[in-house]
């Protein structure tokens, strides 16, 4: 074996170890995302919501360590994670929507995605539970996090106060009907 072959073998061996380390870091990060997403979904269920959305930002500390992943591969892995949890893109219960690259650090850009899980149709099998829920348990169609408190007139769709204030809505985000007025309300149980 020539010296050249030894160097090539050594370089190849080191590259394989490096690739294995990067793959392990990525798998660890995805496992952490899965745990956080499960916790966020459980918290939404505790608030009697049927949908959960979480923004995922690829961490810049992995970029600094050389872990670079294509956008398509990240999206596929996140869709697989949702499928493991029972949310499927095909039936609309789970979605992964890519965001544009955003600035995360002073000189670093990262890939962002939004994970959404919807388990509202799972309760349609139990009509007594479906009847029990009211407009107070709905989520804002814009931010998906806040309790809605502004009723749009004439369509009657409901959004949260922050989204209504920030968006200065002229059209309903649900039906695109022109909004003539909005009524703030306090929903009580």
N, C-alpha and C positions, 0 to 999 in steps of 0.2 A: 504494500500500500504506500502510495507516494504521500509526500507532505501535503500536497494540494488536496488529496482525497481526505486526509485526516482533518484539515481545516474545514473542508466542506461538511464533513460528518459532524464536527464539533459545532459549527454554526447552525446546522440543521437541528441538532439536538437542543441547543439553547433556544432556538426559535420555537420549537415545539413546546418546551417548558414555559416559555413566555406566553405563548398562545393559550396554554392550559390555565395559567394564572389569570389572564384577562377574561377567559370564559368563566372561571370560578367567580371573579369579582362581579361580572355581569349577572350571573345566576343568583348570587347573594343579594344584589340590588333588587332584582325582580322579585325575590322572595320577600324582601322588606316592603316593597310596593304592594304585594298581595296582602300581607298582614295589615298594612295601613288601610287598604281599600276595604277589607273585611270589617275592620273596626268602624270605619266611616259608614258603611252600609248598616251595620248593627245600630249605630247611633241614630241614623235616619229612621230605622224601623222603630226604635224606642220613641221617636217623636211622631209616630204613626204616619210616616211618609212612605211612599211606594217607589221612590226613585232616589238615586244617589249619584252625584257627579264629583269627580276628583281630578284636579290638574296634576299631571305628572311631568316633572322636569328632569331630564337626564343630568345627573350631577356632574358638575365641572371637575370635581376631584378625580373622577374616573377618566375624564378627558386628559387631565394632566398626567395620569399614569399610562396613557397610551391606549386606553380602551375606547376604540372608536367603532361604532356600529352603524350600519346603514339604517335610514329611516324606515324602510320597508321591513327589515328584520325586526326592529323594535316593535312596530305595529303588529306584525304577525305574532310575536311572542306575547304581547299584551292581549291580543284576541284569544290566543290559546289559554292564557291565564283566566280570562273571563269565561271561556268554555269549561274549564275545570270547575269553576264555581257555579256552573249551571246557566250562565247567561250567554245566549247565542246571538251572533250578528244576524243570522238568517231570519230569525223570528222577531227581531227588533228589541229583544230584551237586554242586549248588551252592545255598546258601540265604543269604538276607539276612534276619536277624531284627531287628526294631526293639527298642530298649531304651527305657525311660522317660527323660525328660529328667533329666540329672544335673548337679550343680554342678561346674563346671569351674574357675571363678575365684571371687573373692569375691562378685561381683554378677552373674555371667553364667551362664546355663544353656545347654547345648548338646545337640544331638541325638546319640544314640549308636546304633550298629547293630553287629551281629555278622555278619561274613562267614565262611562255612564252605565249604570245598571238599573233596570226597571223590573220590579216584581209585582206590579199592580195587577197584571192579568192572572197571576197565580191565585189571587183571592176571589176571582170571579167564579171559581168553583164553589165557593162558600158564600151564597147570596146574603146570609144574615150578617156577615162581616162587611160586605160591600155596602149594604144599606146603612150600617152604623157610621160609616165615614161621611164626613160632610165637607163643605168647601174649606173649612178650617184646616183640614189635613192635606189639602192640595199644596203643590209646590209652585213657586213662581216659574213661568215658562221661560224666563230670561236667564235668571241666575241659578235656579234649581235648589237654592239653599234656604231662602228666607220664607217666613210665613206670609202669605199674601194678605194685603189689607187695603188694596185700592181696586175698586170695581170700575171697569171701563164701560161707558155708556155710548151707544145703545146695545152693544153685543153682550155685555154682562160677564166677560172674562175677567179674571182677577190676577193682579200682579202685586209684587211687594212695593213698599213705599220707596225704598232706595232705588229700585230700577225705574219706577215711574218718575222720580225726581231727576235721576241722572240721564235717562233716555229722552225725556220730554216727548213722550210718545204721541205721534200723530195718527198712527195706524195701530190696530191691535196686532200684537205679535202672533196671535193664534189664527185669526180669520182674515186679517188685513183689512178689516172694515174701518172706515174713517171714524175717529173718536171725536164725539161732540163735547163730551165732558167726562170727568172722572170723579168718583165719590170715594173719599177715604172712609174706612169703617173700622170698627173694633169688633172682631169676631169673638164671641164668648161661647164657652161650652156649658 
